[in-house]
Amino acid sequence: MLDNSNANILFNEGEYKCTTMTFEEAREIIGMYDKDEIIVCFNHPDTYDIIFNYIGVPKKDYTYKHIRNMRVNQDGIIFKIYITPSETQPIIHVDGVEAKKIQNVYVYCMHIVRTKKGV
């Protein structure tokens, strides 16, 4: 599993196939593998929150690993996070404190497979 912070470093020499996917497809692909076959390549707390609490990927004790290359035929799921300024900026009051909405956060998923090794 990858996010914006590390997806670009994977695209080294070789050929890759990328396709967009639904959250349901992402959950199904992750569910096909045992916990020990999945590595998490990000460590940003907001990404964890989005993937496990909002998208519904099952929380497990996945291994973290910083990787630089994908193996041929290795699956990867990239959780792309896209942030835009808020068109409206409503002010709410929570626990006696004023808060203002400043951003919209969007997420989409991509499936990536390395199809050929580079020269």
C-alpha positions in Angstrom: 0.0 0.0 0.0 1.3 3.4 -1.0 0.3 7.0 -0.9 1.4 10.3 -2.6 4.5 10.5 -0.5 6.2 7.5 -2.0 4.4 6.5 -5.2 6.7 8.4 -7.5 9.9 6.7 -6.3 8.6 3.4 -7.5 8.5 4.3 -11.2 12.1 3.4 -12.1 13.2 1.6 -15.2 10.6 -0.8 -16.6 7.0 -0.9 -17.7 4.0 -0.4 -15.4 0.3 -0.7 -15.8 -1.9 1.7 -13.7 -5.7 1.6 -13.5 -8.1 3.5 -11.3 -10.1 1.4 -8.9 -13.0 1.7 -6.5 -12.6 1.6 -2.8 -14.5 -1.8 -2.9 -12.0 -3.2 -5.4 -9.1 -2.0 -3.2 -10.6 -3.7 -0.1 -11.1 -6.9 -2.1 -7.6 -7.0 -3.4 -6.1 -6.3 0.0 -8.5 -9.0 1.4 -7.0 -11.6 -1.1 -3.7 -11.5 0.7 -2.5 -12.6 4.1 -1.3 -9.9 6.4 2.3 -11.0 6.0 2.1 -10.6 2.3 1.2 -6.9 2.5 3.6 -4.1 3.2 2.7 -0.5 4.0 5.1 2.0 2.4 3.8 5.1 4.1 3.9 6.3 7.7 1.8 9.5 7.6 -0.9 9.3 10.3 -3.5 11.1 8.1 -3.1 8.4 5.4 -3.7 5.7 8.0 -6.8 7.4 9.2 -8.2 7.8 5.7 -7.4 4.2 4.6 -8.5 2.4 7.7 -11.3 4.6 9.1 -12.9 6.1 6.0 -12.3 3.7 3.2 -12.7 0.6 5.4 -9.5 -1.3 4.8 -9.2 -3.8 7.6 -6.8 -2.7 10.3 -4.0 -5.3 10.8 -0.5 -5.2 12.0 1.0 -4.7 8.5 4.7 -4.5 8.1 6.2 -1.1 7.2 8.9 -1.1 4.6 10.5 1.7 2.6 10.9 0.4 -0.9 12.5 1.7 -4.1 11.5 -0.8 -6.7 8.6 -3.1 -7.4 9.1 -6.6 -8.5 7.7 -7.7 -11.9 4.0 -8.8 -11.4 3.9 -7.3 -7.9 0.6 -5.6 -7.1 0.5 -2.2 -5.5 -2.4 0.0 -4.4 -1.8 3.7 -4.3 -4.1 5.8 -2.2 -3.9 9.2 -3.9 -4.9 12.1 -1.6 -6.0 15.3 -3.3 -6.6 18.5 -1.2 -8.4 21.6 -2.4 -9.2 24.8 -0.6 -12.7 24.9 0.7 -15.1 26.9 -1.4 -17.1 27.7 1.7 -15.6 28.3 5.0 -18.2 27.7 7.6 -17.4 28.3 11.2 -18.6 25.8 13.8 -18.4 25.7 17.5 -17.2 22.5 19.2 -16.7 22.2 22.9 -16.7 26.0 23.3 -14.1 26.5 20.6 -14.5 28.0 17.2 -13.3 26.0 14.2 -13.2 26.9 10.5 -13.2 24.6 7.5 -10.3 25.4 5.3 -9.8 22.3 3.0 -11.6 19.6 1.2 -9.8 16.2 1.2 -10.5 13.7 -1.7 -9.0 10.2 -2.1 -9.0 7.9 -5.0 -7.3 4.5 -5.5 -5.0 3.2 -8.3 -3.8 -0.3 -8.9 -0.3 -0.6 -10.2 1.6 -3.6 -11.6 5.2 -3.7 -12.8 4.9 -5.6 -16.1 8.5 -5.6 -17.3 11.9 -5.0 -15.8 14.0 -2.2 -17.3 17.0 -2.6 -19.5 
